Amino acid sequence: MNLQGKAQTYLLLMLTSAVWGFQPICIKWIVAEWTPVTLTTIRYICISAVLFGLLYRKNQGHLLPPKECWPSLLLMGLNGVALNNVLQFTGLQYTTVTNCTLISATGPAITALLAAIFVRERLRLKAWLGIAISFVGVLAVVSEGSLELIRQIAFNFGDVLCFLSQIVWTIYSLLGLKVMDRMSALAVTAWAGLFGGIMTGLFGLGMGELEFTMPGMLAWGSFIYTVFLGGVLSMLCWNLGVKRAGASITAIFLNIMPVVGMIGGFFLLDESIGTSQLAGALAIFGGVYLTTHSG
């Protein structure tokens, strides 16, 4: 990938992280009226419908994927949609946002480790240093520089679910890396989303958790955000990033999300930003820079 291609890919991934950084607020408003299973099912079916519409307009030939890609697409739907969303949303009911954010910050390390094992995608020492610096930055941002808050962190069942959600998301990315050798990122995102939405819906029917009620205006607006920005745009950009830059490099951009949450809190919730948080934000971006320039 040339310099211009790298710059475009990294810009797309930063945009994705920015959108996903604000999304938890939207999710919180929606799950006040819908169950996590209902939200995941309806959201991903809507996302896939939009993507299939784009596929049809682009006239990319037959919409059906090659036979050999079906197992990978089904597993992507299971891991990246059904398990990832249900585990994370359920985990947040038992743990704090702080704990969930810190666990999410381990994602780049998990991805790099599994990528090295399963797809022989190895990072240089400089990249691992960037991942470590970025994690310290996330710790500074979410703790607001309070050592006491860090000492008081206690892990629970919800944290286990959030950690498992990171693992299945990594599996989704690695599977995508494989299947996108045969299919476009647009087609892969559409089919994986559809399969995941259907699986989640079937699970919800079996567990009695698939309940649709007419949401209020705030929840509707939040849902539209999660479908078009947090879904169609971001999922497509993520898979493009995985295809172009690799799973390990792409994963480091997730650590930008707490910075976006911090900025959002400053402008929308009148929250203050301290020196330690600014230092943490700089550490995150410094870690991202080291990782992406380690080649």
Steps between C-alpha positions, in 0.01 A plus 500: 500500500649838395519810718179653366315172548623476859391855576152437357464171690612651831264794451210259445594309816522820705156598372369156599644532851350847536154374403526195727632719782166686517286193433483368864293806592255415221492133604421602857198701381373215281537213751285700740212401267623189313682189618860460374386202290219703339737787425768275350251308284318799354816708467701248300213400275457870416876542448510200267195622306677829428823323402319258270334799337844650437622168363207484260561856379869430445395202284771273635354193332336225703425596858549145628852444639725217376417166666837479672438836671172403669657336812721805564210743450280300737776501762552875449129557561508281809810661652500860380126562528311250714758416769688832500192717548311276742810440715593868513148634560432234766839561660423871537199406713737344757807723483598865466578692183850560642570129531356430154714774345817368663423147383431631148846659507650150514347433157806603295727269701253211472467557125876519448554180699228298321604642161856385563376149587237446231595716201873551561451878524789606723566845647839656566609594853426865419136411428464310831645804677236714330224265620633521857526881494151526357362276778662720766338799330156336519561429869581867560192620311242274667647538851538878461850455642373369834720225645232436761243426230742257334560322833125469559437326167349156569424252226178299487284276279413789270870557435540138391221552246663822373834321467338216304342762272852621415610149408203431271548841334861405427379171348259702283788717375729205427226315313430816301866524406476152351167526318572845351755331274198368308231764562476878526489663845150624417368149426673348803358764735149455356491120524666479841257760635199316357607163641579656838166681514309180417694298760438761769130511409467121526676508837266776615192304393620194688582697816193724483715816473390617156245768582432799277332811637467838332790708639499871577661768282833490686528123461397522132768761430756288685396191304545683168849604616593139588372371165645752254806640679588235759388221267512548121784753494710372788471125436594554136796724591614246760502210256676715240761584764550132585536416131751778427700535824453164673308409815771600749558852365127561460425398861722771654261769375233377743694666781402839358141437611547613866645829375185560296288417804702749705451775241130415470460526877668841495270646234174314571507428874704797625770269637848638568819373340803485728872508425533124554225433247668722242827317565317169462352613168847595375632160612220325307575688181873449555444127541286488185771688309774261619295194407401626156857613420680190621548346155 
